[in-house]
Amino acid sequence: TLACPTCGRSFARREHLKRHCATHLPAGTGPFVCQICAKCFGRSDVLTQHEATH
């Protein structure tokens, strides 16, 4: 298993660990940016949900 270095939560798959680690990013940071309001997100699916609110 793969453990999160921040909180210790374990994952069987590397991509699940990577997705989880994005939840530990500071608020307002992340690689996924809304083109309408410039808000940043750590996960692309959360950005997609956000964009639907515009």
HTML snippet that shows the backbone in 3Dmol.js (N, CA, C, O; Angstrom):
<script src="https://3Dmol.org/build/3Dmol-min.js"></script>
<div id="view" style="width:600px;height:400px;position:relative"></div>
<script>
const pdb = `
ATOM      1  N   THR A   1       0.832  -1.194   0.000  1.00  0.00           N
ATOM      2  CA  THR A   1       0.000   0.000   0.000  1.00  0.00           C
ATOM      3  C   THR A   1       0.876   1.257   0.000  1.00  0.00           C
ATOM      4  O   THR A   1       2.056   1.213   0.348  1.00  0.00           O
ATOM      5  N   LEU A   2       0.275   2.355  -0.393  1.00  0.00           N
ATOM      6  CA  LEU A   2       0.963   3.645  -0.464  1.00  0.00           C
ATOM      7  C   LEU A   2       0.345   4.579   0.568  1.00  0.00           C
ATOM      8  O   LEU A   2      -0.876   4.730   0.617  1.00  0.00           O
ATOM      9  N   ALA A   3       1.165   5.195   1.378  1.00  0.00           N
ATOM     10  CA  ALA A   3       0.669   6.074   2.438  1.00  0.00           C
ATOM     11  C   ALA A   3       0.869   7.539   2.080  1.00  0.00           C
ATOM     12  O   ALA A   3       1.887   7.914   1.498  1.00  0.00           O
ATOM     13  N   CYS A   4      -0.103   8.356   2.429  1.00  0.00           N
ATOM     14  CA  CYS A   4       0.003   9.800   2.254  1.00  0.00           C
ATOM     15  C   CYS A   4       1.057  10.322   3.227  1.00  0.00           C
ATOM     16  O   CYS A   4       0.986  10.032   4.421  1.00  0.00           O
ATOM     17  N   PRO A   5       2.033  11.085   2.737  1.00  0.00           N
ATOM     18  CA  PRO A   5       3.071  11.602   3.627  1.00  0.00           C
ATOM     19  C   PRO A   5       2.559  12.678   4.593  1.00  0.00           C
ATOM     20  O   PRO A   5       3.207  12.967   5.599  1.00  0.00           O
ATOM     21  N   THR A   6       1.408  13.264   4.292  1.00  0.00           N
ATOM     22  CA  THR A   6       0.864  14.317   5.144  1.00  0.00           C
ATOM     23  C   THR A   6       0.006  13.774   6.283  1.00  0.00           C
ATOM     24  O   THR A   6       0.146  14.199   7.430  1.00  0.00           O
ATOM     25  N   CYS A   7      -0.891  12.826   5.961  1.00  0.00           N
ATOM     26  CA  CYS A   7      -1.826  12.350   6.989  1.00  0.00           C
ATOM     27  C   CYS A   7      -1.732  10.856   7.271  1.00  0.00           C
ATOM     28  O   CYS A   7      -2.317  10.372   8.240  1.00  0.00           O
ATOM     29  N   GLY A   8      -1.005  10.123   6.439  1.00  0.00           N
ATOM     30  CA  GLY A   8      -0.825   8.701   6.669  1.00  0.00           C
ATOM     31  C   GLY A   8      -1.900   7.801   6.085  1.00  0.00           C
ATOM     32  O   GLY A   8      -1.794   6.580   6.192  1.00  0.00           O
ATOM     33  N   ARG A   9      -2.921   8.359   5.476  1.00  0.00           N
ATOM     34  CA  ARG A   9      -3.976   7.544   4.879  1.00  0.00           C
ATOM     35  C   ARG A   9      -3.374   6.661   3.795  1.00  0.00           C
ATOM     36  O   ARG A   9      -2.500   7.102   3.048  1.00  0.00           O
ATOM     37  N   SER A  10      -3.838   5.412   3.704  1.00  0.00           N
ATOM     38  CA  SER A  10      -3.250   4.442   2.777  1.00  0.00           C
ATOM     39  C   SER A  10      -4.116   4.235   1.548  1.00  0.00           C
ATOM     40  O   SER A  10      -5.344   4.298   1.606  1.00  0.00           O
ATOM     41  N   PHE A  11      -3.435   3.984   0.424  1.00  0.00           N
ATOM     42  CA  PHE A  11      -4.097   3.748  -0.852  1.00  0.00           C
ATOM     43  C   PHE A  11      -3.421   2.594  -1.568  1.00  0.00           C
ATOM     44  O   PHE A  11      -2.211   2.403  -1.447  1.00  0.00           O
ATOM     45  N   ALA A  12      -4.196   1.828  -2.310  1.00  0.00           N
ATOM     46  CA  ALA A  12      -3.657   0.700  -3.055  1.00  0.00           C
ATOM     47  C   ALA A  12      -3.080   1.147  -4.397  1.00  0.00           C
ATOM     48  O   ALA A  12      -2.176   0.503  -4.930  1.00  0.00           O
ATOM     49  N   ARG A  13      -3.595   2.240  -4.938  1.00  0.00           N
ATOM     50  CA  ARG A  13      -3.167   2.691  -6.262  1.00  0.00           C
ATOM     51  C   ARG A  13      -2.524   4.068  -6.176  1.00  0.00           C
ATOM     52  O   ARG A  13      -2.985   4.943  -5.444  1.00  0.00           O
ATOM     53  N   ARG A  14      -1.458   4.238  -6.934  1.00  0.00           N
ATOM     54  CA  ARG A  14      -0.715   5.496  -6.926  1.00  0.00           C
ATOM     55  C   ARG A  14      -1.589   6.676  -7.361  1.00  0.00           C
ATOM     56  O   ARG A  14      -1.480   7.762  -6.792  1.00  0.00           O
ATOM     57  N   GLU A  15      -2.449   6.480  -8.355  1.00  0.00           N
ATOM     58  CA  GLU A  15      -3.289   7.588  -8.827  1.00  0.00           C
ATOM     59  C   GLU A  15      -4.293   8.021  -7.760  1.00  0.00           C
ATOM     60  O   GLU A  15      -4.675   9.190  -7.709  1.00  0.00           O
ATOM     61  N   HIS A  16      -4.724   7.087  -6.905  1.00  0.00           N
ATOM     62  CA  HIS A  16      -5.630   7.449  -5.818  1.00  0.00           C
ATOM     63  C   HIS A  16      -4.890   8.270  -4.759  1.00  0.00           C
ATOM     64  O   HIS A  16      -5.442   9.220  -4.205  1.00  0.00           O
ATOM     65  N   LEU A  17      -3.654   7.900  -4.488  1.00  0.00           N
ATOM     66  CA  LEU A  17      -2.834   8.678  -3.555  1.00  0.00           C
ATOM     67  C   LEU A  17      -2.598  10.078  -4.107  1.00  0.00           C
ATOM     68  O   LEU A  17      -2.700  11.061  -3.373  1.00  0.00           O
ATOM     69  N   LYS A  18      -2.285  10.172  -5.390  1.00  0.00           N
ATOM     70  CA  LYS A  18      -2.030  11.477  -6.010  1.00  0.00           C
ATOM     71  C   LYS A  18      -3.272  12.368  -5.929  1.00  0.00           C
ATOM     72  O   LYS A  18      -3.172  13.552  -5.606  1.00  0.00           O
ATOM     73  N   ARG A  19      -4.435  11.794  -6.222  1.00  0.00           N
ATOM     74  CA  ARG A  19      -5.691  12.544  -6.144  1.00  0.00           C
ATOM     75  C   ARG A  19      -5.947  13.006  -4.709  1.00  0.00           C
ATOM     76  O   ARG A  19      -6.354  14.145  -4.479  1.00  0.00           O
ATOM     77  N   HIS A  20      -5.708  12.122  -3.755  1.00  0.00           N
ATOM     78  CA  HIS A  20      -5.899  12.463  -2.341  1.00  0.00           C
ATOM     79  C   HIS A  20      -4.950  13.578  -1.906  1.00  0.00           C
ATOM     80  O   HIS A  20      -5.366  14.501  -1.206  1.00  0.00           O
ATOM     81  N   CYS A  21      -3.698  13.505  -2.306  1.00  0.00           N
ATOM     82  CA  CYS A  21      -2.709  14.503  -1.884  1.00  0.00           C
ATOM     83  C   CYS A  21      -3.104  15.911  -2.313  1.00  0.00           C
ATOM     84  O   CYS A  21      -2.729  16.885  -1.660  1.00  0.00           O
ATOM     85  N   ALA A  22      -3.853  16.027  -3.401  1.00  0.00           N
ATOM     86  CA  ALA A  22      -4.312  17.340  -3.859  1.00  0.00           C
ATOM     87  C   ALA A  22      -5.244  17.985  -2.841  1.00  0.00           C
ATOM     88  O   ALA A  22      -5.415  19.204  -2.855  1.00  0.00           O
ATOM     89  N   THR A  23      -5.852  17.190  -1.955  1.00  0.00           N
ATOM     90  CA  THR A  23      -6.749  17.757  -0.944  1.00  0.00           C
ATOM     91  C   THR A  23      -5.977  18.484   0.148  1.00  0.00           C
ATOM     92  O   THR A  23      -6.568  19.244   0.915  1.00  0.00           O
ATOM     93  N   HIS A  24      -4.677  18.266   0.233  1.00  0.00           N
ATOM     94  CA  HIS A  24      -3.857  18.913   1.252  1.00  0.00           C
ATOM     95  C   HIS A  24      -3.253  20.239   0.778  1.00  0.00           C
ATOM     96  O   HIS A  24      -2.542  20.894   1.540  1.00  0.00           O
ATOM     97  N   LEU A  25      -3.523  20.642  -0.465  1.00  0.00           N
ATOM     98  CA  LEU A  25      -3.005  21.913  -0.969  1.00  0.00           C
ATOM     99  C   LEU A  25      -3.653  23.064  -0.206  1.00  0.00           C
ATOM    100  O   LEU A  25      -4.813  22.963   0.194  1.00  0.00           O
ATOM    101  N   PRO A  26      -2.926  24.143  -0.002  1.00  0.00           N
ATOM    102  CA  PRO A  26      -3.524  25.310   0.669  1.00  0.00           C
ATOM    103  C   PRO A  26      -4.724  25.827  -0.125  1.00  0.00           C
ATOM    104  O   PRO A  26      -4.742  25.736  -1.353  1.00  0.00           O
ATOM    105  N   ALA A  27      -5.704  26.357   0.557  1.00  0.00           N
ATOM    106  CA  ALA A  27      -6.902  26.888  -0.098  1.00  0.00           C
ATOM    107  C   ALA A  27      -6.514  27.945  -1.129  1.00  0.00           C
ATOM    108  O   ALA A  27      -5.658  28.794  -0.879  1.00  0.00           O
ATOM    109  N   GLY A  28      -7.159  27.873  -2.287  1.00  0.00           N
ATOM    110  CA  GLY A  28      -6.905  28.856  -3.334  1.00  0.00           C
ATOM    111  C   GLY A  28      -5.693  28.576  -4.190  1.00  0.00           C
ATOM    112  O   GLY A  28      -5.284  29.418  -4.989  1.00  0.00           O
ATOM    113  N   THR A  29      -5.106  27.384  -4.027  1.00  0.00           N
ATOM    114  CA  THR A  29      -3.971  27.008  -4.862  1.00  0.00           C
ATOM    115  C   THR A  29      -4.302  25.714  -5.587  1.00  0.00           C
ATOM    116  O   THR A  29      -5.238  25.004  -5.218  1.00  0.00           O
ATOM    117  N   GLY A  30      -3.540  25.419  -6.603  1.00  0.00           N
ATOM    118  CA  GLY A  30      -3.728  24.186  -7.348  1.00  0.00           C
ATOM    119  C   GLY A  30      -3.510  24.423  -8.826  1.00  0.00           C
ATOM    120  O   GLY A  30      -3.533  25.561  -9.295  1.00  0.00           O
ATOM    121  N   PRO A  31      -3.298  23.343  -9.557  1.00  0.00           N
ATOM    122  CA  PRO A  31      -2.979  23.464 -10.978  1.00  0.00           C
ATOM    123  C   PRO A  31      -4.185  23.688 -11.888  1.00  0.00           C
ATOM    124  O   PRO A  31      -4.010  23.981 -13.070  1.00  0.00           O
ATOM    125  N   PHE A  32      -5.404  23.556 -11.365  1.00  0.00           N
ATOM    126  CA  PHE A  32      -6.597  23.682 -12.196  1.00  0.00           C
ATOM    127  C   PHE A  32      -7.281  25.009 -11.889  1.00  0.00           C
ATOM    128  O   PHE A  32      -7.731  25.242 -10.767  1.00  0.00           O
ATOM    129  N   VAL A  33      -7.356  25.882 -12.903  1.00  0.00           N
ATOM    130  CA  VAL A  33      -7.831  27.254 -12.709  1.00  0.00           C
ATOM    131  C   VAL A  33      -9.095  27.493 -13.518  1.00  0.00           C
ATOM    132  O   VAL A  33      -9.158  27.165 -14.703  1.00  0.00           O
ATOM    133  N   CYS A  34     -10.097  28.063 -12.872  1.00  0.00           N
ATOM    134  CA  CYS A  34     -11.334  28.439 -13.549  1.00  0.00           C
ATOM    135  C   CYS A  34     -11.036  29.599 -14.496  1.00  0.00           C
ATOM    136  O   CYS A  34     -10.457  30.606 -14.089  1.00  0.00           O
ATOM    137  N   GLN A  35     -11.430  29.456 -15.747  1.00  0.00           N
ATOM    138  CA  GLN A  35     -11.178  30.495 -16.740  1.00  0.00           C
ATOM    139  C   GLN A  35     -12.111  31.693 -16.574  1.00  0.00           C
ATOM    140  O   GLN A  35     -11.872  32.750 -17.158  1.00  0.00           O
ATOM    141  N   ILE A  36     -13.167  31.536 -15.787  1.00  0.00           N
ATOM    142  CA  ILE A  36     -14.126  32.620 -15.597  1.00  0.00           C
ATOM    143  C   ILE A  36     -13.761  33.506 -14.409  1.00  0.00           C
ATOM    144  O   ILE A  36     -13.784  34.732 -14.519  1.00  0.00           O
ATOM    145  N   CYS A  37     -13.423  32.890 -13.269  1.00  0.00           N
ATOM    146  CA  CYS A  37     -13.173  33.689 -12.063  1.00  0.00           C
ATOM    147  C   CYS A  37     -11.764  33.518 -11.494  1.00  0.00           C
ATOM    148  O   CYS A  37     -11.429  34.150 -10.492  1.00  0.00           O
ATOM    149  N   ALA A  38     -10.943  32.687 -12.109  1.00  0.00           N
ATOM    150  CA  ALA A  38      -9.541  32.466 -11.722  1.00  0.00           C
ATOM    151  C   ALA A  38      -9.365  31.742 -10.386  1.00  0.00           C
ATOM    152  O   ALA A  38      -8.266  31.743  -9.832  1.00  0.00           O
ATOM    153  N   LYS A  39     -10.417  31.130  -9.863  1.00  0.00           N
ATOM    154  CA  LYS A  39     -10.294  30.334  -8.641  1.00  0.00           C
ATOM    155  C   LYS A  39      -9.531  29.052  -8.977  1.00  0.00           C
ATOM    156  O   LYS A  39      -9.725  28.475 -10.047  1.00  0.00           O
ATOM    157  N   CYS A  40      -8.663  28.607  -8.061  1.00  0.00           N
ATOM    158  CA  CYS A  40      -7.813  27.439  -8.299  1.00  0.00           C
ATOM    159  C   CYS A  40      -8.304  26.221  -7.531  1.00  0.00           C
ATOM    160  O   CYS A  40      -8.886  26.335  -6.452  1.00  0.00           O
ATOM    161  N   PHE A  41      -8.056  25.055  -8.113  1.00  0.00           N
ATOM    162  CA  PHE A  41      -8.476  23.800  -7.515  1.00  0.00           C
ATOM    163  C   PHE A  41      -7.372  22.762  -7.648  1.00  0.00           C
ATOM    164  O   PHE A  41      -6.579  22.796  -8.588  1.00  0.00           O
ATOM    165  N   GLY A  42      -7.334  21.846  -6.700  1.00  0.00           N
ATOM    166  CA  GLY A  42      -6.340  20.782  -6.709  1.00  0.00           C
ATOM    167  C   GLY A  42      -6.730  19.600  -7.571  1.00  0.00           C
ATOM    168  O   GLY A  42      -5.883  18.779  -7.921  1.00  0.00           O
ATOM    169  N   ARG A  43      -8.017  19.505  -7.920  1.00  0.00           N
ATOM    170  CA  ARG A  43      -8.513  18.376  -8.714  1.00  0.00           C
ATOM    171  C   ARG A  43      -9.336  18.887  -9.891  1.00  0.00           C
ATOM    172  O   ARG A  43     -10.101  19.842  -9.760  1.00  0.00           O
ATOM    173  N   SER A  44      -9.170  18.240 -11.038  1.00  0.00           N
ATOM    174  CA  SER A  44      -9.886  18.664 -12.237  1.00  0.00           C
ATOM    175  C   SER A  44     -11.388  18.438 -12.113  1.00  0.00           C
ATOM    176  O   SER A  44     -12.172  19.232 -12.633  1.00  0.00           O
ATOM    177  N   ASP A  45     -11.805  17.366 -11.433  1.00  0.00           N
ATOM    178  CA  ASP A  45     -13.239  17.111 -11.310  1.00  0.00           C
ATOM    179  C   ASP A  45     -13.927  18.158 -10.433  1.00  0.00           C
ATOM    180  O   ASP A  45     -15.091  18.489 -10.660  1.00  0.00           O
ATOM    181  N   VAL A  46     -13.222  18.671  -9.450  1.00  0.00           N
ATOM    182  CA  VAL A  46     -13.783  19.726  -8.601  1.00  0.00           C
ATOM    183  C   VAL A  46     -13.894  21.024  -9.404  1.00  0.00           C
ATOM    184  O   VAL A  46     -14.857  21.773  -9.240  1.00  0.00           O
ATOM    185  N   LEU A  47     -12.917  21.291 -10.266  1.00  0.00           N
ATOM    186  CA  LEU A  47     -13.000  22.455 -11.154  1.00  0.00           C
ATOM    187  C   LEU A  47     -14.211  22.331 -12.072  1.00  0.00           C
ATOM    188  O   LEU A  47     -14.937  23.305 -12.270  1.00  0.00           O
ATOM    189  N   THR A  48     -14.436  21.153 -12.630  1.00  0.00           N
ATOM    190  CA  THR A  48     -15.579  20.939 -13.516  1.00  0.00           C
ATOM    191  C   THR A  48     -16.892  21.204 -12.789  1.00  0.00           C
ATOM    192  O   THR A  48     -17.789  21.840 -13.342  1.00  0.00           O
ATOM    193  N   GLN A  49     -17.010  20.725 -11.559  1.00  0.00           N
ATOM    194  CA  GLN A  49     -18.213  20.984 -10.762  1.00  0.00           C
ATOM    195  C   GLN A  49     -18.368  22.482 -10.510  1.00  0.00           C
ATOM    196  O   GLN A  49     -19.474  23.017 -10.589  1.00  0.00           O
ATOM    197  N   HIS A  50     -17.268  23.150 -10.208  1.00  0.00           N
ATOM    198  CA  HIS A  50     -17.304  24.592  -9.952  1.00  0.00           C
ATOM    199  C   HIS A  50     -17.745  25.353 -11.199  1.00  0.00           C
ATOM    200  O   HIS A  50     -18.583  26.251 -11.115  1.00  0.00           O
ATOM    201  N   GLU A  51     -17.192  25.002 -12.340  1.00  0.00           N
ATOM    202  CA  GLU A  51     -17.511  25.719 -13.578  1.00  0.00           C
ATOM    203  C   GLU A  51     -18.995  25.637 -13.909  1.00  0.00           C
ATOM    204  O   GLU A  51     -19.541  26.543 -14.541  1.00  0.00           O
ATOM    205  N   ALA A  52     -19.645  24.570 -13.493  1.00  0.00           N
ATOM    206  CA  ALA A  52     -21.078  24.424 -13.748  1.00  0.00           C
ATOM    207  C   ALA A  52     -21.904  25.449 -12.974  1.00  0.00           C
ATOM    208  O   ALA A  52     -23.070  25.678 -13.299  1.00  0.00           O
ATOM    209  N   THR A  53     -21.309  26.066 -11.957  1.00  0.00           N
ATOM    210  CA  THR A  53     -22.041  27.065 -11.174  1.00  0.00           C
ATOM    211  C   THR A  53     -22.066  28.433 -11.851  1.00  0.00           C
ATOM    212  O   THR A  53     -22.821  29.311 -11.435  1.00  0.00           O
ATOM    213  N   HIS A  54     -21.257  28.624 -12.881  1.00  0.00           N
ATOM    214  CA  HIS A  54     -21.208  29.932 -13.554  1.00  0.00           C
ATOM    215  C   HIS A  54     -22.335  30.030 -14.538  1.00  0.00           C
ATOM    216  O   HIS A  54     -22.478  31.050 -15.213  1.00  0.00           O
TER     217      HIS A  54
END
`;
const viewer = $3Dmol.createViewer("view");
viewer.addModel(pdb, "pdb");
viewer.setStyle({}, {cartoon: {color: "spectrum"}});
viewer.zoomTo();
viewer.render();
</script>
